[in-house]
Amino acid sequence: MTANAARLDRVILDGESPNNLSPFIEADREQAVADLAAANHFAPLIGTDQPGPYALHLSIVEGRLIFDVRDATGGPLTAIGLALGPFRRLVKDYQLLVDSHIMAVEEGREQRIQAIDMGRRGLHNEGAELMTQRLSGKIDIDFDTARRLFTLVCVLHQRVSSR
């Protein structure tokens, strides 16, 4: 598989219309999708030997995170399910940081905003490491792709829990 083929062409979240998402979370979603469109490494290791680029439909079904990998025309290639449990603490911490960030912005507390942003970066790094571990042997991804996918899992979890 060539390097250009081992990539995502697009990412679709289950229930693509926002459900009561804060502007901050929606901005995170937009940034993650834009960053993935600009650069990513994504290569399924099981279920398909078809080269990419790939379309990823990401959803949460019955407490499982589903990576529904499709070809460029939308044809199904493979679906990989991960237990959501290992991500729950990080997703909850992400939501707490988002809420704290919103309050700090409303209060105009620049130092607090900077501290929260540092914490958020660390949380995203931890989420990326967990994403890489959980997908090991299933999908080969680089660190930046893992960070962006973690962001999208947080957004998706927020959408599902606000229904």
C-alpha positions in Angstrom: 0.0 0.0 0.0 1.4 3.4 -0.9 1.7 6.1 1.6 -1.0 8.2 -0.1 -3.4 5.2 0.0 -3.0 4.8 3.8 -5.2 7.7 4.6 -8.7 8.9 5.4 -10.4 10.8 2.6 -13.3 11.8 4.9 -14.7 11.2 8.4 -18.4 11.1 9.1 -19.8 11.1 12.6 -23.0 9.2 13.4 -25.8 11.8 13.5 -23.8 14.4 11.5 -26.1 17.3 12.6 -25.0 18.8 15.9 -27.2 18.1 19.0 -26.9 20.9 21.5 -23.1 21.1 21.2 -21.4 24.1 22.7 -19.7 26.3 20.2 -16.3 25.3 21.7 -17.0 21.6 21.1 -18.3 22.2 17.6 -15.1 24.3 16.9 -13.0 21.3 18.1 -14.9 19.0 15.8 -14.4 21.3 12.8 -10.7 21.7 13.6 -10.2 17.9 14.0 -11.9 17.2 10.7 -10.0 19.9 8.9 -6.7 18.7 10.3 -7.5 15.1 9.3 -8.3 16.3 5.8 -5.0 18.0 5.6 -2.8 15.1 6.9 -3.4 11.7 8.4 -2.1 8.1 8.4 -4.8 5.4 8.5 -4.3 1.9 7.4 -6.7 -1.0 8.3 -4.7 -4.1 9.2 -7.7 -6.5 9.4 -10.8 -7.1 7.4 -9.5 -5.6 4.1 -6.5 -5.6 1.9 -8.0 -2.9 -0.4 -5.9 0.2 -0.6 -7.3 3.6 0.4 -8.0 6.3 0.7 -10.8 5.4 3.1 -14.0 6.9 4.4 -14.5 6.4 8.1 -18.0 6.3 9.7 -17.5 6.7 13.4 -20.4 5.9 15.8 -21.2 4.7 19.2 -23.5 1.6 19.2 -24.5 -0.2 22.4 -21.6 1.2 24.3 -19.0 0.4 21.6 -17.0 2.7 19.5 -17.5 1.6 15.9 -14.9 2.3 13.2 -16.9 1.5 10.0 -14.2 1.7 7.3 -15.4 2.2 3.7 -13.8 2.6 0.3 -13.8 6.0 -1.5 -17.2 5.2 -3.1 -18.8 4.4 0.3 -18.7 0.6 -0.1 -18.2 -1.3 3.2 -14.7 -2.7 3.8 -14.5 -3.6 7.5 -16.0 -2.6 10.8 -14.0 -2.6 14.0 -15.6 -2.2 17.4 -13.9 -1.0 20.6 -15.2 -1.0 24.1 -15.9 2.6 25.1 -15.1 1.9 28.7 -11.4 2.7 28.6 -12.1 6.1 27.0 -14.8 7.1 29.5 -12.6 8.8 32.1 -10.7 10.8 29.4 -14.0 11.8 27.7 -15.4 12.9 31.0 -12.2 14.9 31.8 -12.4 16.5 28.3 -16.0 17.6 29.0 -14.9 19.1 32.4 -12.1 21.0 30.7 -14.4 22.3 28.0 -16.8 23.5 30.7 -13.9 25.1 32.7 -12.7 26.8 29.5 -16.1 28.3 28.7 -16.3 29.7 32.2 -12.8 31.1 32.1 -13.5 32.8 28.7 -16.8 34.3 30.1 -14.9 35.6 33.1 -12.0 36.9 31.0 -9.4 34.9 33.0 -6.5 34.7 30.5 -4.1 32.8 32.8 -6.8 30.3 33.6 -7.5 29.8 29.9 -3.8 29.1 29.2 -3.7 26.6 32.1 -6.8 24.8 30.8 -5.4 24.7 27.3 -2.2 23.1 28.6 -4.3 20.5 30.4 -6.3 19.9 27.3 -3.2 19.3 25.2 -2.0 16.8 27.8 -5.4 15.1 27.8 -5.4 14.9 24.0 -1.9 13.3 24.2 -3.2 10.7 26.7 -6.3 10.1 24.5 -4.0 9.6 21.4 -1.9 7.1 23.3 -5.0 5.2 24.4 -6.5 5.3 20.8 -3.2 4.0 19.4 -3.1 1.1 21.9 -6.8 0.2 21.4 -6.4 0.1 17.6 -3.1 -1.7 17.7 -3.2 -4.7 15.3 -6.4 -3.5 13.8 -5.7 -0.1 12.3 -2.3 1.6 11.9 -2.5 5.3 12.7 0.1 8.0 13.5 0.0 10.1 16.7 -1.6 13.2 15.1 -4.3 11.1 13.6 -4.9 9.4 16.9 -5.2 12.8 18.6 -7.8 14.0 16.1 -9.8 10.8 16.3 -9.8 11.1 20.1 -11.3 14.6 19.7 -14.0 13.2 17.5 -14.7 10.4 20.0 -15.3 13.1 22.6 -17.6 15.1 20.3 -19.4 11.9 19.3 -19.9 10.9 23.0 -21.2 14.4 23.7 -23.7 14.0 20.9 -24.9 10.6 22.0 -25.2 11.6 25.7 -27.2 14.8 24.8 -29.9 12.9 22.8 
